[in-house]
Amino acid sequence: MTDATMATTSPKAKSKSSASAFEMPKFEMPKFEIPKVEMPAAFREFAERGVAQCKDTYEKMKAAAEEATDVLETTYSTATKGASDYGLKMIEAARTNTNAAFDFYGELITAKTLSEVIELSSAHARKQFETLSEQTKELSALAQKVATETVEPIKTGMNKAFSKVS
């Protein structure tokens, strides 16, 4: 009798009975069968043509975007070089003008009369006007060249890239 009472009060017996009380009941899911419907050939052809056309358009757009990216990269490097050239030309002009000013002031210091100061000033002003005119022409030509070299590839490249798409 002690064996029978111990068997019912053992912890293993309790855990089995308590675990089974909290288990989810198992239900079987009903199986549904989806009937197979045959797609008409016309719809299948239409869908296949649509997919092929989408793939073709995607490839064209991808090629155009890659070409446009290449054009922009080239244009960016051209513009960077042009801006650098323009900046160097500005520095050269500033250096030339500064040296001319120092030379002029050196000559003014050695002037002995007022008429000599006026003559030096007039000569310097005339020379500087000619120099500034020449520098302005060079800088404008360089700016126009840089602008043309920068914009023209963009214009032709983008027209070429987008004409492929359309």
VODO-578244 format. One record per atom (N, C-alpha, C): residue number from 1; residue in one letter; atom name; x, y, z. Coordinates in pm, whole numbers, plus 50000, padded with zeros to 5 digits. Layout:
VODO-578244
+------+------+------+-------+-------+-------+
| resi | resn | name |     u |     v |     w |
+------+------+------+-------+-------+-------+
|  NUM |    A |   CA |     X |     Y |     Z |
...
+------+------+------+-------+-------+-------+
//
This chain:
VODO-578244
+------+------+------+-------+-------+-------+
| resi | resn | name |     u |     v |     w |
+------+------+------+-------+-------+-------+
|    1 |    M |    N | 50081 | 49882 | 50000 |
|    1 |    M |   CA | 50000 | 50000 | 50000 |
|    1 |    M |    C | 50085 | 50124 | 50000 |
|    2 |    T |    N | 50196 | 50115 | 50064 |
|    2 |    T |   CA | 50285 | 50229 | 50064 |
|    2 |    T |    C | 50341 | 50254 | 49925 |
|    3 |    D |    N | 50358 | 50150 | 49849 |
|    3 |    D |   CA | 50407 | 50169 | 49713 |
|    3 |    D |    C | 50303 | 50240 | 49628 |
|    4 |    A |    N | 50181 | 50206 | 49647 |
|    4 |    A |   CA | 50074 | 50267 | 49568 |
|    4 |    A |    C | 50057 | 50413 | 49603 |
|    5 |    T |    N | 50066 | 50448 | 49734 |
|    5 |    T |   CA | 50052 | 50587 | 49773 |
|    5 |    T |    C | 50171 | 50668 | 49730 |
|    6 |    M |    N | 50287 | 50610 | 49731 |
|    6 |    M |   CA | 50408 | 50682 | 49689 |
|    6 |    M |    C | 50406 | 50708 | 49539 |
|    7 |    A |    N | 50351 | 50616 | 49468 |
|    7 |    A |   CA | 50348 | 50633 | 49323 |
|    7 |    A |    C | 50257 | 50748 | 49284 |
|    8 |    T |    N | 50152 | 50766 | 49355 |
|    8 |    T |   CA | 50060 | 50875 | 49321 |
|    8 |    T |    C | 50110 | 51008 | 49370 |
|    9 |    T |    N | 50196 | 51009 | 49471 |
|    9 |    T |   CA | 50246 | 51136 | 49523 |
|    9 |    T |    C | 50386 | 51170 | 49475 |
|   10 |    S |    N | 50442 | 51092 | 49385 |
|   10 |    S |   CA | 50577 | 51122 | 49337 |
|   10 |    S |    C | 50573 | 51248 | 49248 |
|   11 |    P |    N | 50687 | 51326 | 49247 |
|   11 |    P |   CA | 50689 | 51450 | 49169 |
|   11 |    P |    C | 50673 | 51426 | 49020 |
|   12 |    K |    N | 50720 | 51312 | 48971 |
|   12 |    K |   CA | 50705 | 51284 | 48827 |
|   12 |    K |    C | 50560 | 51269 | 48790 |
|   13 |    A |    N | 50486 | 51209 | 48873 |
|   13 |    A |   CA | 50345 | 51188 | 48845 |
|   13 |    A |    C | 50273 | 51321 | 48844 |
|   14 |    K |    N | 50310 | 51410 | 48935 |
|   14 |    K |   CA | 50244 | 51540 | 48942 |
|   14 |    K |    C | 50277 | 51624 | 48818 |
|   15 |    S |    N | 50402 | 51623 | 48773 |
|   15 |    S |   CA | 50440 | 51708 | 48661 |
|   15 |    S |    C | 50373 | 51661 | 48533 |
|   16 |    K |    N | 50352 | 51531 | 48516 |
|   16 |    K |   CA | 50286 | 51483 | 48396 |
|   16 |    K |    C | 50141 | 51526 | 48395 |
|   17 |    S |    N | 50076 | 51516 | 48506 |
|   17 |    S |   CA | 49934 | 51550 | 48509 |
|   17 |    S |    C | 49914 | 51701 | 48499 |
|   18 |    S |    N | 50004 | 51781 | 48557 |
|   18 |    S |   CA | 49988 | 51927 | 48550 |
|   18 |    S |    C | 50026 | 51977 | 48411 |
|   19 |    A |    N | 50123 | 51915 | 48346 |
|   19 |    A |   CA | 50164 | 51958 | 48213 |
|   19 |    A |    C | 50054 | 51929 | 48113 |
|   20 |    S |    N | 49987 | 51817 | 48125 |
|   20 |    S |   CA | 49883 | 51782 | 48030 |
|   20 |    S |    C | 49761 | 51870 | 48047 |
|   21 |    A |    N | 49741 | 51928 | 48164 |
|   21 |    A |   CA | 49626 | 52014 | 48187 |
|   21 |    A |    C | 49642 | 52148 | 48116 |
|   22 |    F |    N | 49770 | 52194 | 48090 |
|   22 |    F |   CA | 49794 | 52324 | 48027 |
|   22 |    F |    C | 49837 | 52316 | 47882 |
|   23 |    E |    N | 49833 | 52201 | 47824 |
|   23 |    E |   CA | 49872 | 52188 | 47684 |
|   23 |    E |    C | 49759 | 52236 | 47595 |
|   24 |    M |    N | 49802 | 52294 | 47478 |
|   24 |    M |   CA | 49704 | 52339 | 47380 |
|   24 |    M |    C | 49646 | 52217 | 47312 |
|   25 |    P |    N | 49519 | 52219 | 47291 |
|   25 |    P |   CA | 49462 | 52106 | 47217 |
|   25 |    P |    C | 49509 | 52112 | 47071 |
|   26 |    K |    N | 49530 | 52003 | 47013 |
|   26 |    K |   CA | 49578 | 51998 | 46876 |
|   26 |    K |    C | 49460 | 51977 | 46783 |
|   27 |    F |    N | 49449 | 52073 | 46690 |
|   27 |    F |   CA | 49344 | 52064 | 46591 |
|   27 |    F |    C | 49407 | 52036 | 46456 |
|   28 |    E |    N | 49340 | 51961 | 46378 |
|   28 |    E |   CA | 49388 | 51939 | 46244 |
|   28 |    E |    C | 49327 | 52045 | 46154 |
|   29 |    M |    N | 49416 | 52105 | 46071 |
|   29 |    M |   CA | 49370 | 52208 | 45978 |
|   29 |    M |    C | 49305 | 52141 | 45859 |
|   30 |    P |    N | 49193 | 52194 | 45818 |
|   30 |    P |   CA | 49129 | 52134 | 45700 |
|   30 |    P |    C | 49214 | 52165 | 45577 |
|   31 |    K |    N | 49218 | 52077 | 45485 |
|   31 |    K |   CA | 49297 | 52096 | 45364 |
|   31 |    K |    C | 49205 | 52147 | 45254 |
|   32 |    F |    N | 49249 | 52262 | 45200 |
|   32 |    F |   CA | 49175 | 52320 | 45089 |
|   32 |    F |    C | 49252 | 52296 | 44962 |
|   33 |    E |    N | 49183 | 52264 | 44862 |
|   33 |    E |   CA | 49248 | 52246 | 44733 |
|   33 |    E |    C | 49207 | 52361 | 44644 |
|   34 |    I |    N | 49310 | 52426 | 44587 |
|   34 |    I |   CA | 49282 | 52535 | 44495 |
|   34 |    I |    C | 49272 | 52473 | 44357 |
|   35 |    P |    N | 49162 | 52500 | 44295 |
|   35 |    P |   CA | 49148 | 52439 | 44162 |
|   35 |    P |    C | 49245 | 52504 | 44065 |
|   36 |    K |    N | 49305 | 52427 | 43979 |
|   36 |    K |   CA | 49397 | 52479 | 43879 |
|   36 |    K |    C | 49316 | 52531 | 43763 |
|   37 |    V |    N | 49342 | 52660 | 43734 |
|   37 |    V |   CA | 49272 | 52722 | 43623 |
|   37 |    V |    C | 49373 | 52744 | 43514 |
|   38 |    E |    N | 49344 | 52705 | 43399 |
|   38 |    E |   CA | 49434 | 52723 | 43285 |
|   38 |    E |    C | 49417 | 52865 | 43233 |
|   39 |    M |    N | 49531 | 52938 | 43227 |
|   39 |    M |   CA | 49531 | 53076 | 43178 |
|   39 |    M |    C | 49517 | 53071 | 43026 |
|   40 |    P |    N | 49430 | 53151 | 42971 |
|   40 |    P |   CA | 49417 | 53152 | 42825 |
|   40 |    P |    C | 49549 | 53196 | 42761 |
|   41 |    A |    N | 49577 | 53144 | 42646 |
|   41 |    A |   CA | 49703 | 53171 | 42576 |
|   41 |    A |    C | 49721 | 53320 | 42547 |
|   42 |    A |    N | 49612 | 53389 | 42516 |
|   42 |    A |   CA | 49620 | 53532 | 42484 |
|   42 |    A |    C | 49669 | 53612 | 42606 |
|   43 |    F |    N | 49617 | 53578 | 42723 |
|   43 |    F |   CA | 49661 | 53648 | 42844 |
|   43 |    F |    C | 49806 | 53617 | 42876 |
|   44 |    R |    N | 49845 | 53491 | 42857 |
|   44 |    R |   CA | 49982 | 53451 | 42883 |
|   44 |    R |    C | 50078 | 53527 | 42790 |
|   45 |    E |    N | 50044 | 53536 | 42663 |
|   45 |    E |   CA | 50126 | 53609 | 42567 |
|   45 |    E |    C | 50134 | 53757 | 42603 |
|   46 |    F |    N | 50021 | 53812 | 42641 |
|   46 |    F |   CA | 50018 | 53954 | 42680 |
|   46 |    F |    C | 50108 | 53979 | 42801 |
|   47 |    A |    N | 50101 | 53892 | 42900 |
|   47 |    A |   CA | 50185 | 53907 | 43020 |
|   47 |    A |    C | 50333 | 53889 | 42985 |
|   48 |    E |    N | 50364 | 53792 | 42900 |
|   48 |    E |   CA | 50504 | 53770 | 42861 |
|   48 |    E |    C | 50559 | 53889 | 42783 |
|   49 |    R |    N | 50477 | 53945 | 42695 |
|   49 |    R |   CA | 50522 | 54063 | 42620 |
|   49 |    R |    C | 50542 | 54182 | 42714 |
|   50 |    G |    N | 50453 | 54197 | 42812 |
|   50 |    G |   CA | 50467 | 54306 | 42909 |
|   50 |    G |    C | 50594 | 54292 | 42991 |
|   51 |    V |    N | 50624 | 54171 | 43035 |
|   51 |    V |   CA | 50747 | 54146 | 43111 |
|   51 |    V |    C | 50869 | 54172 | 43025 |
|   52 |    A |    N | 50868 | 54127 | 42902 |
|   52 |    A |   CA | 50981 | 54149 | 42811 |
|   52 |    A |    C | 51001 | 54298 | 42785 |
|   53 |    Q |    N | 50891 | 54368 | 42766 |
|   53 |    Q |   CA | 50900 | 54512 | 42740 |
|   53 |    Q |    C | 50953 | 54584 | 42864 |
|   54 |    C |    N | 50910 | 54544 | 42982 |
|   54 |    C |   CA | 50961 | 54604 | 43106 |
|   54 |    C |    C | 51110 | 54579 | 43121 |
|   55 |    K |    N | 51154 | 54458 | 43093 |
|   55 |    K |   CA | 51297 | 54427 | 43101 |
|   55 |    K |    C | 51377 | 54510 | 43002 |
|   56 |    D |    N | 51325 | 54523 | 42880 |
|   56 |    D |   CA | 51393 | 54602 | 42777 |
|   56 |    D |    C | 51401 | 54749 | 42818 |
|   57 |    T |    N | 51293 | 54804 | 42868 |
|   57 |    T |   CA | 51291 | 54944 | 42913 |
|   57 |    T |    C | 51385 | 54964 | 43030 |
|   58 |    Y |    N | 51388 | 54870 | 43122 |
|   58 |    Y |   CA | 51479 | 54878 | 43236 |
|   58 |    Y |    C | 51624 | 54881 | 43188 |
|   59 |    E |    N | 51658 | 54793 | 43095 |
|   59 |    E |   CA | 51796 | 54788 | 43044 |
|   59 |    E |    C | 51832 | 54920 | 42975 |
|   60 |    K |    N | 51739 | 54977 | 42900 |
|   60 |    K |   CA | 51765 | 55105 | 42834 |
|   60 |    K |    C | 51785 | 55216 | 42937 |
|   61 |    M |    N | 51700 | 55219 | 43038 |
|   61 |    M |   CA | 51711 | 55322 | 43142 |
|   61 |    M |    C | 51841 | 55306 | 43220 |
|   62 |    K |    N | 51878 | 55182 | 43247 |
|   62 |    K |   CA | 52002 | 55155 | 43320 |
|   62 |    K |    C | 52122 | 55202 | 43238 |
|   63 |    A |    N | 52123 | 55172 | 43109 |
|   63 |    A |   CA | 52233 | 55215 | 43022 |
|   63 |    A |    C | 52239 | 55367 | 43012 |
|   64 |    A |    N | 52122 | 55430 | 43002 |
|   64 |    A |   CA | 52118 | 55576 | 42995 |
|   64 |    A |    C | 52168 | 55639 | 43124 |
|   65 |    A |    N | 52130 | 55582 | 43237 |
|   65 |    A |   CA | 52175 | 55635 | 43366 |
|   65 |    A |    C | 52325 | 55619 | 43382 |
|   66 |    E |    N | 52379 | 55505 | 43340 |
|   66 |    E |   CA | 52524 | 55484 | 43348 |
|   66 |    E |    C | 52599 | 55580 | 43257 |
|   67 |    E |    N | 52544 | 55602 | 43138 |
|   67 |    E |   CA | 52607 | 55695 | 43044 |
|   67 |    E |    C | 52601 | 55838 | 43098 |
|   68 |    A |    N | 52487 | 55875 | 43156 |
|   68 |    A |   CA | 52473 | 56009 | 43214 |
|   68 |    A |    C | 52569 | 56027 | 43331 |
|   69 |    T |    N | 52589 | 55923 | 43409 |
|   69 |    T |   CA | 52684 | 55929 | 43521 |
|   69 |    T |    C | 52825 | 55949 | 43470 |
|   70 |    D |    N | 52861 | 55878 | 43364 |
|   70 |    D |   CA | 52994 | 55894 | 43306 |
|   70 |    D |    C | 53014 | 56036 | 43253 |
|   71 |    V |    N | 52912 | 56089 | 43188 |
|   71 |    V |   CA | 52920 | 56226 | 43136 |
|   71 |    V |    C | 52938 | 56325 | 43251 |
|   72 |    L |    N | 52863 | 56307 | 43357 |
|   72 |    L |   CA | 52874 | 56399 | 43471 |
|   72 |    L |    C | 53010 | 56389 | 43539 |
|   73 |    E |    N | 53064 | 56269 | 43549 |
|   73 |    E |   CA | 53198 | 56253 | 43609 |
|   73 |    E |    C | 53303 | 56323 | 43524 |
|   74 |    T |    N | 53295 | 56306 | 43393 |
|   74 |    T |   CA | 53390 | 56372 | 43302 |
|   74 |    T |    C | 53374 | 56523 | 43310 |
|   75 |    T |    N | 53251 | 56567 | 43313 |
|   75 |    T |   CA | 53224 | 56711 | 43320 |
|   75 |    T |    C | 53275 | 56769 | 43451 |
|   76 |    Y |    N | 53257 | 56697 | 43558 |
|   76 |    Y |   CA | 53303 | 56744 | 43688 |
|   76 |    Y |    C | 53455 | 56760 | 43688 |
|   77 |    S |    N | 53525 | 56663 | 43633 |
|   77 |    S |   CA | 53672 | 56674 | 43629 |
|   77 |    S |    C | 53716 | 56787 | 43537 |
|   78 |    T |    N | 53646 | 56808 | 43427 |
|   78 |    T |   CA | 53677 | 56919 | 43336 |
|   78 |    T |    C | 53652 | 57053 | 43407 |
|   79 |    A |    N | 53541 | 57063 | 43477 |
|   79 |    A |   CA | 53509 | 57187 | 43548 |
|   79 |    A |    C | 53610 | 57214 | 43659 |
|   80 |    T |    N | 53652 | 57110 | 43728 |
|   80 |    T |   CA | 53751 | 57125 | 43834 |
|   80 |    T |    C | 53883 | 57175 | 43779 |
|   81 |    K |    N | 53926 | 57116 | 43668 |
|   81 |    K |   CA | 54051 | 57160 | 43605 |
|   81 |    K |    C | 54039 | 57304 | 43556 |
|   82 |    G |    N | 53925 | 57337 | 43496 |
|   82 |    G |   CA | 53902 | 57474 | 43447 |
|   82 |    G |    C | 53902 | 57575 | 43560 |
|   83 |    A |    N | 53838 | 57542 | 43671 |
|   83 |    A |   CA | 53836 | 57633 | 43786 |
|   83 |    A |    C | 53976 | 57650 | 43842 |
|   84 |    S |    N | 54053 | 57543 | 43843 |
|   84 |    S |   CA | 54191 | 57551 | 43891 |
|   84 |    S |    C | 54274 | 57641 | 43799 |
|   85 |    D |    N | 54259 | 57622 | 43668 |
|   85 |    D |   CA | 54331 | 57708 | 43572 |
|   85 |    D |    C | 54293 | 57854 | 43589 |
|   86 |    Y |    N | 54164 | 57879 | 43609 |
|   86 |    Y |   CA | 54116 | 58016 | 43627 |
|   86 |    Y |    C | 54174 | 58076 | 43755 |
|   87 |    G |    N | 54174 | 57999 | 43862 |
|   87 |    G |   CA | 54231 | 58046 | 43988 |
|   87 |    G |    C | 54380 | 58077 | 43975 |
|   88 |    L |    N | 54453 | 57991 | 43904 |
|   88 |    L |   CA | 54597 | 58016 | 43883 |
|   88 |    L |    C | 54619 | 58142 | 43800 |
|   89 |    K |    N | 54533 | 58165 | 43702 |
|   89 |    K |   CA | 54544 | 58285 | 43620 |
|   89 |    K |    C | 54517 | 58410 | 43705 |
|   90 |    M |    N | 54421 | 58401 | 43795 |
|   90 |    M |   CA | 54391 | 58514 | 43886 |
|   90 |    M |    C | 54510 | 58542 | 43977 |
|   91 |    I |    N | 54572 | 58438 | 44028 |
|   91 |    I |   CA | 54689 | 58455 | 44115 |
|   91 |    I |    C | 54804 | 58518 | 44037 |
|   92 |    E |    N | 54823 | 58473 | 43914 |
|   92 |    E |   CA | 54928 | 58530 | 43830 |
|   92 |    E |    C | 54902 | 58679 | 43804 |
|   93 |    A |    N | 54777 | 58715 | 43777 |
|   93 |    A |   CA | 54742 | 58856 | 43753 |
|   93 |    A |    C | 54764 | 58938 | 43880 |
|   94 |    A |    N | 54726 | 58884 | 43994 |
|   94 |    A |   CA | 54746 | 58956 | 44120 |
|   94 |    A |    C | 54895 | 58976 | 44148 |
|   95 |    R |    N | 54975 | 58875 | 44120 |
|   95 |    R |   CA | 55120 | 58885 | 44140 |
|   95 |    R |    C | 55180 | 58992 | 44048 |
|   96 |    T |    N | 55139 | 58991 | 43922 |
|   96 |    T |   CA | 55187 | 59090 | 43825 |
|   96 |    T |    C | 55149 | 59231 | 43870 |
|   97 |    N |    N | 55025 | 59250 | 43912 |
|   97 |    N |   CA | 54978 | 59382 | 43955 |
|   97 |    N |    C | 55049 | 59427 | 44083 |
|   98 |    T |    N | 55073 | 59336 | 44175 |
|   98 |    T |   CA | 55143 | 59371 | 44299 |
|   98 |    T |    C | 55288 | 59412 | 44270 |
|   99 |    N |    N | 55355 | 59335 | 44183 |
|   99 |    N |   CA | 55492 | 59370 | 44146 |
|   99 |    N |    C | 55497 | 59506 | 44076 |
|  100 |    A |    N | 55399 | 59533 | 43990 |
|  100 |    A |   CA | 55395 | 59663 | 43921 |
|  100 |    A |    C | 55375 | 59776 | 44022 |
|  101 |    A |    N | 55291 | 59753 | 44121 |
|  101 |    A |   CA | 55268 | 59856 | 44222 |
|  101 |    A |    C | 55395 | 59881 | 44304 |
|  102 |    F |    N | 55464 | 59775 | 44344 |
|  102 |    F |   CA | 55589 | 59794 | 44419 |
|  102 |    F |    C | 55694 | 59867 | 44334 |
|  103 |    D |    N | 55703 | 59830 | 44206 |
|  103 |    D |   CA | 55797 | 59898 | 44117 |
|  103 |    D |    C | 55761 | 60047 | 44106 |
|  104 |    F |    N | 55634 | 60075 | 44091 |
|  104 |    F |   CA | 55589 | 60214 | 44080 |
|  104 |    F |    C | 55623 | 60293 | 44207 |
|  105 |    Y |    N | 55595 | 60236 | 44323 |
|  105 |    Y |   CA | 55626 | 60307 | 44448 |
|  105 |    Y |    C | 55777 | 60327 | 44465 |
|  106 |    G |    N | 55855 | 60231 | 44419 |
|  106 |    G |   CA | 56001 | 60246 | 44422 |
|  106 |    G |    C | 56046 | 60361 | 44334 |
|  107 |    E |    N | 55986 | 60377 | 44219 |
|  107 |    E |   CA | 56020 | 60487 | 44129 |
|  107 |    E |    C | 55973 | 60621 | 44187 |
|  108 |    L |    N | 55856 | 60618 | 44254 |
|  108 |    L |   CA | 55805 | 60744 | 44313 |
|  108 |    L |    C | 55899 | 60796 | 44422 |
|  109 |    I |    N | 55957 | 60706 | 44496 |
|  109 |    I |   CA | 56046 | 60746 | 44604 |
|  109 |    I |    C | 56169 | 60818 | 44549 |
|  110 |    T |    N | 56214 | 60775 | 44432 |
|  110 |    T |   CA | 56334 | 60838 | 44373 |
|  110 |    T |    C | 56303 | 60966 | 44296 |
|  111 |    A |    N | 56176 | 61000 | 44277 |
|  111 |    A |   CA | 56139 | 61121 | 44203 |
|  111 |    A |    C | 56183 | 61244 | 44281 |
|  112 |    K |    N | 56236 | 61345 | 44206 |
|  112 |    K |   CA | 56288 | 61465 | 44271 |
|  112 |    K |    C | 56195 | 61585 | 44255 |
|  113 |    T |    N | 56112 | 61583 | 44152 |
|  113 |    T |   CA | 56025 | 61699 | 44129 |
|  113 |    T |    C | 55881 | 61652 | 44116 |
|  114 |    L |    N | 55791 | 61747 | 44128 |
|  114 |    L |   CA | 55648 | 61718 | 44117 |
|  114 |    L |    C | 55615 | 61677 | 43975 |
|  115 |    S |    N | 55677 | 61738 | 43876 |
|  115 |    S |   CA | 55649 | 61700 | 43737 |
|  115 |    S |    C | 55694 | 61557 | 43710 |
|  116 |    E |    N | 55804 | 61515 | 43771 |
|  116 |    E |   CA | 55850 | 61376 | 43756 |
|  116 |    E |    C | 55750 | 61280 | 43821 |
|  117 |    V |    N | 55692 | 61315 | 43936 |
|  117 |    V |   CA | 55591 | 61233 | 44004 |
|  117 |    V |    C | 55468 | 61221 | 43915 |
|  118 |    I |    N | 55425 | 61332 | 43853 |
|  118 |    I |   CA | 55307 | 61329 | 43766 |
|  118 |    I |    C | 55335 | 61245 | 43642 |
|  119 |    E |    N | 55454 | 61260 | 43585 |
|  119 |    E |   CA | 55491 | 61181 | 43467 |
|  119 |    E |    C | 55496 | 61032 | 43500 |
|  120 |    L |    N | 55555 | 60995 | 43613 |
|  120 |    L |   CA | 55559 | 60854 | 43655 |
|  120 |    L |    C | 55418 | 60799 | 43681 |
|  121 |    S |    N | 55336 | 60882 | 43745 |
|  121 |    S |   CA | 55198 | 60839 | 43775 |
|  121 |    S |    C | 55119 | 60818 | 43647 |
|  122 |    S |    N | 55132 | 60908 | 43551 |
|  122 |    S |   CA | 55061 | 60893 | 43423 |
|  122 |    S |    C | 55108 | 60770 | 43349 |
|  123 |    A |    N | 55238 | 60747 | 43343 |
|  123 |    A |   CA | 55293 | 60630 | 43274 |
|  123 |    A |    C | 55247 | 60501 | 43342 |
|  124 |    H |    N | 55249 | 60502 | 43475 |
|  124 |    H |   CA | 55206 | 60383 | 43549 |
|  124 |    H |    C | 55058 | 60357 | 43526 |
|  125 |    A |    N | 54976 | 60462 | 43532 |
|  125 |    A |   CA | 54832 | 60446 | 43512 |
|  125 |    A |    C | 54803 | 60392 | 43373 |
|  126 |    R |    N | 54869 | 60444 | 43271 |
|  126 |    R |   CA | 54850 | 60399 | 43134 |
|  126 |    R |    C | 54891 | 60250 | 43122 |
|  127 |    K |    N | 55007 | 60218 | 43176 |
|  127 |    K |   CA | 55057 | 60081 | 43170 |
|  127 |    K |    C | 54964 | 59985 | 43245 |
|  128 |    Q |    N | 54917 | 60023 | 43361 |
|  128 |    Q |   CA | 54827 | 59939 | 43440 |
|  128 |    Q |    C | 54693 | 59922 | 43370 |
|  129 |    F |    N | 54644 | 60027 | 43305 |
|  129 |    F |   CA | 54517 | 60017 | 43232 |
|  129 |    F |    C | 54531 | 59913 | 43120 |
|  130 |    E |    N | 54643 | 59919 | 43047 |
|  130 |    E |   CA | 54667 | 59822 | 42939 |
|  130 |    E |    C | 54681 | 59680 | 42996 |
|  131 |    T |    N | 54753 | 59670 | 43107 |
|  131 |    T |   CA | 54772 | 59539 | 43170 |
|  131 |    T |    C | 54639 | 59482 | 43219 |
|  132 |    L |    N | 54560 | 59566 | 43286 |
|  132 |    L |   CA | 54430 | 59520 | 43336 |
|  132 |    L |    C | 54336 | 59482 | 43221 |
|  133 |    S |    N | 54341 | 59559 | 43111 |
|  133 |    S |   CA | 54259 | 59526 | 42995 |
|  133 |    S |    C | 54298 | 59389 | 42939 |
|  134 |    E |    N | 54428 | 59366 | 42927 |
|  134 |    E |   CA | 54477 | 59238 | 42875 |
|  134 |    E |    C | 54440 | 59124 | 42971 |
|  135 |    Q |    N | 54456 | 59147 | 43100 |
|  135 |    Q |   CA | 54421 | 59044 | 43199 |
|  135 |    Q |    C | 54272 | 59013 | 43195 |
|  136 |    T |    N | 54191 | 59114 | 43179 |
|  136 |    T |   CA | 54046 | 59094 | 43172 |
|  136 |    T |    C | 54010 | 59011 | 43050 |
|  137 |    K |    N | 54073 | 59041 | 42935 |
|  137 |    K |   CA | 54047 | 58964 | 42813 |
|  137 |    K |    C | 54087 | 58817 | 42833 |
|  138 |    E |    N | 54205 | 58796 | 42892 |
|  138 |    E |   CA | 54251 | 58659 | 42914 |
|  138 |    E |    C | 54159 | 58582 | 43009 |
|  139 |    L |    N | 54118 | 58650 | 43117 |
|  139 |    L |   CA | 54030 | 58584 | 43214 |
|  139 |    L |    C | 53892 | 58555 | 43152 |
|  140 |    S |    N | 53840 | 58649 | 43073 |
|  140 |    S |   CA | 53709 | 58624 | 43010 |
|  140 |    S |    C | 53718 | 58510 | 42910 |
|  141 |    A |    N | 53827 | 58508 | 42831 |
|  141 |    A |   CA | 53843 | 58398 | 42735 |
|  141 |    A |    C | 53855 | 58264 | 42807 |
|  142 |    L |    N | 53929 | 58263 | 42916 |
|  142 |    L |   CA | 53945 | 58139 | 42993 |
|  142 |    L |    C | 53812 | 58096 | 43055 |
|  143 |    A |    N | 53737 | 58192 | 43110 |
|  143 |    A |   CA | 53606 | 58159 | 43169 |
|  143 |    A |    C | 53511 | 58106 | 43063 |
|  144 |    Q |    N | 53512 | 58167 | 42945 |
|  144 |    Q |   CA | 53425 | 58120 | 42838 |
|  144 |    Q |    C | 53467 | 57981 | 42793 |
|  145 |    K |    N | 53597 | 57957 | 42784 |
|  145 |    K |   CA | 53648 | 57826 | 42744 |
|  145 |    K |    C | 53606 | 57719 | 42846 |
|  146 |    V |    N | 53622 | 57751 | 42974 |
|  146 |    V |   CA | 53585 | 57656 | 43080 |
|  146 |    V |    C | 53435 | 57627 | 43075 |
|  147 |    A |    N | 53356 | 57733 | 43058 |
|  147 |    A |   CA | 53210 | 57713 | 43052 |
|  147 |    A |    C | 53171 | 57626 | 42933 |
|  148 |    T |    N | 53231 | 57653 | 42818 |
|  148 |    T |   CA | 53200 | 57574 | 42699 |
|  148 |    T |    C | 53243 | 57430 | 42716 |
|  149 |    E |    N | 53365 | 57410 | 42767 |
|  149 |    E |   CA | 53415 | 57273 | 42786 |
|  149 |    E |    C | 53334 | 57198 | 42891 |
|  150 |    T |    N | 53273 | 57270 | 42982 |
|  150 |    T |   CA | 53194 | 57205 | 43087 |
|  150 |    T |    C | 53053 | 57175 | 43040 |
|  151 |    V |    N | 52991 | 57269 | 42970 |
|  151 |    V |   CA | 52850 | 57253 | 42935 |
|  151 |    V |    C | 52829 | 57166 | 42810 |
|  152 |    E |    N | 52916 | 57179 | 42714 |
|  152 |    E |   CA | 52898 | 57107 | 42588 |
|  152 |    E |    C | 52891 | 56956 | 42606 |
|  153 |    P |    N | 52984 | 56894 | 42682 |
|  153 |    P |   CA | 52971 | 56748 | 42702 |
|  153 |    P |    C | 52843 | 56709 | 42773 |
|  154 |    I |    N | 52797 | 56794 | 42864 |
|  154 |    I |   CA | 52671 | 56762 | 42934 |
|  154 |    I |    C | 52557 | 56761 | 42832 |
|  155 |    K |    N | 52553 | 56865 | 42751 |
|  155 |    K |   CA | 52445 | 56877 | 42653 |
|  155 |    K |    C | 52445 | 56760 | 42556 |
|  156 |    T |    N | 52558 | 56732 | 42495 |
|  156 |    T |   CA | 52563 | 56623 | 42397 |
|  156 |    T |    C | 52546 | 56486 | 42464 |
|  157 |    G |    N | 52607 | 56468 | 42579 |
|  157 |    G |   CA | 52597 | 56339 | 42647 |
|  157 |    G |    C | 52456 | 56308 | 42693 |
|  158 |    M |    N | 52390 | 56407 | 42750 |
|  158 |    M |   CA | 52253 | 56385 | 42797 |
|  158 |    M |    C | 52158 | 56364 | 42680 |
|  159 |    N |    N | 52175 | 56441 | 42573 |
|  159 |    N |   CA | 52091 | 56419 | 42454 |
|  159 |    N |    C | 52111 | 56278 | 42399 |
|  160 |    K |    N | 52235 | 56235 | 42394 |
|  160 |    K |   CA | 52267 | 56101 | 42344 |
|  160 |    K |    C | 52207 | 55993 | 42434 |
|  161 |    A |    N | 52224 | 56013 | 42566 |
|  161 |    A |   CA | 52175 | 55913 | 42661 |
|  161 |    A |    C | 52024 | 55902 | 42658 |
|  162 |    F |    N | 51956 | 56015 | 42655 |
|  162 |    F |   CA | 51810 | 56011 | 42660 |
|  162 |    F |    C | 51747 | 55980 | 42526 |
|  163 |    S |    N | 51821 | 55998 | 42415 |
|  163 |    S |   CA | 51766 | 55958 | 42286 |
|  163 |    S |    C | 51762 | 55806 | 42275 |
|  164 |    K |    N | 51852 | 55738 | 42346 |
|  164 |    K |   CA | 51850 | 55592 | 42346 |
|  164 |    K |    C | 51727 | 55538 | 42418 |
|  165 |    V |    N | 51684 | 55611 | 42521 |
|  165 |    V |   CA | 51571 | 55566 | 42601 |
|  165 |    V |    C | 51441 | 55581 | 42524 |
|  166 |    S |    N | 51428 | 55692 | 42454 |
|  166 |    S |   CA | 51300 | 55717 | 42386 |
|  166 |    S |    C | 51285 | 55643 | 42257 |
+------+------+------+-------+-------+-------+
//
